[in-house]
Amino acid sequence: MTTRYVRTRPEFISRRSVPVFLSLLGAFSIAPQSRAQTTLGPVTLGAGVQTAFVNTNPAGGPNTDQFTVDHARLYISGPVTDKISFTFNTDYDGSTNKMGIMDAIAQFAFAPEFNIWAGRFLPPGDRSNLYGPFYSNNWRVYTDGIQDGYPLVFQGRDDGVAYWGTFEKKVHLSVGAFDGGSADGKPDVIGAARVQVDFWDPEEGYYQNGTYYGDKNILAIGGASQLQDGHTASTVDFLMERKVLNGGAFTIESEVSDYNRLGGYGGFNGAYVKSQGEYILSSFLFPKAVGPGKFEVLGKYAKADFTHGPTPSYDQKTTEFDFDYIIKQFKARVITFVEDTRFNREQTNTWQAGIGLQLQM
């Protein structure tokens, strides 16, 4: 499989973890409230887990069966004042068997058009970075050599500061500066920017989805770019989703990427400094509920090219098919997947199949 130049694992969008409450714990209710105390609202807690069984069949090699815990996450957020809030999220990375700080964000919300975030969070990038594995439509996200190739510290995040705003509920703009030394070992600051236009229903906030499971009619085009010392990473992404047949949804998602000596997937042994690619994904959510959920079928095809390495260029073609059971959208879903990854040289073709379970609260 293709390895990222700087990324080791998929990242996840911490937002919108469904709050489980905290109304500010018993210790606070025991003591009488002083005149200096102000009740601003509850702290919220959340959690998420992705676990799977995967069969891997490399060409010319033995089959392997593996049970995995890909992600286990805890989310905490709450207000400081009516315009200032704080978010702290952690993630267990199944590839390293370690827990890390995913988000630590000081958030200043002055108006929909004017928000400032500082700390560790997702820099402006492509849609797939802004939805992460928990809000993606497909299970095998970030395995195609295309999606979310931007430099990172941990799970797509970097340390920095950014402005973002939404204008007329249709135009989204974000601009920021982030630490290069933490993300890719270079001392120069990484500049990042994204602009997106929603032509049908609006999308709220900083984060995104890979699907809305028929809750919205979406037609959105976004472009993002990051710059460091004259090197660039740029993407253009597209999402269309239509409600159909009173409860179903038809979705098309695509992206084109160009990583020019910044980020990227690095190809074989991380030795290829440029990579370009594109993918198209389509899904159909059946309108009729079967038991507590609905069935969905999904297909994706991607092609990535790796160039400017020590040996001749090569390409990767990735085909994925999913058969999903959507119980409660992103809170509870079961995804059966098959993925075929083929290279014209350098790496080993691989076929994988499995079943994944996602729960969030």
Steps between C-alpha positions, in 0.01 A plus 500: 500500500611857439645676802449863584799731493410633843176332601487164675132454570163639400382795689162584641278795539440552866206736471137416538567210734154454640514654849423272784445781745690627800309756664803588704558212731397450856795676656384827350148462629613434857655842557277809492540714189704815555424833338802444273360179354296500180311205357577484130374154413607140533831344423446226242661159483507254213673187382547307179642166390577337167588133501524247217583151381722503188623228266808606300618312191823638346604371160750219546470510879300325773151608607468663839198547725499777757267659752579869540405798713570781255384789717374555854430861587393718790361850446460784749378852429338787683458877522731747670285805421207549267747550212798290610511122528753220531526156338726215608493165319718191507545208261632147540696413185473129427811498281727617785296378799533847653261771615572854383363852528291555192348842565574774752316806369431845641196614303380858460161535330414866447261450206432241227731707280777536757648213700855451631644164605841447661678188620497154338228430246434421133656761270307614193524214252289273285150385593627155599730651763206698635279193539749233610429127525199537731309727260619354169261313274733206433700290747839480326562873505861628453628185325488631143810724495283808437282608793638722774867499411575817695782515760392414852604442860234245598182380330495783246559768761771764533578772755410851394237772468226554244217731405181356353160636409177420317337766285131496404497135618647402162865610479759356739845654539789393724861622519772402747867465590638176643821359642723342237754351738240283671331391178788431261822591683558823306527834686281702264138575588236321296232730358160342436178622338168359382195644325174314439168591342173321582252532213207313659448443872760666725755311711558643845825561685863422431473124457346299216333167423559246226122442492191626677304176452218692333461776758615764249516570127866588447689646207837631623836576341807576709864578437790495747871562491792499741835671442840460662829639365369505142363144515128441469224250572171573324163329457160561344203303635136452402195360677149454363220332696130484418210372704316229306193280542389644835783394727781398267804688374722497192855634553798581279833613648826569318837668543809597303831540685848633425769464767813679380778433751268574790313222675376233263518128546865461401453183300731205547704548822404868501753567225274668242469870578210573263164329472182581312168324472125498486211286619126469459262344750129427466249358746129427529312486830186289466194684637326203662607419855579138579485451874665796676702616197532544125729334246747692283718396205818690410773487238822696466778513242828691543824544304817656644833566325833519684783690332840662562646207687824301479347260246247541217154626586216259575128509569248353744141406415258436786149356470268470801150359544302536825171353613385693805234474765431849634333467839524858626710686245848570643404389849454135406586329172638171372700500175605198297782590262714361219804690372731413211827695472718459190834650397668497160840459671693538829238369744296186557139476391269439796142388547320561829153421631343548838227640716520813713290625790470864605330633814490853639322659790 
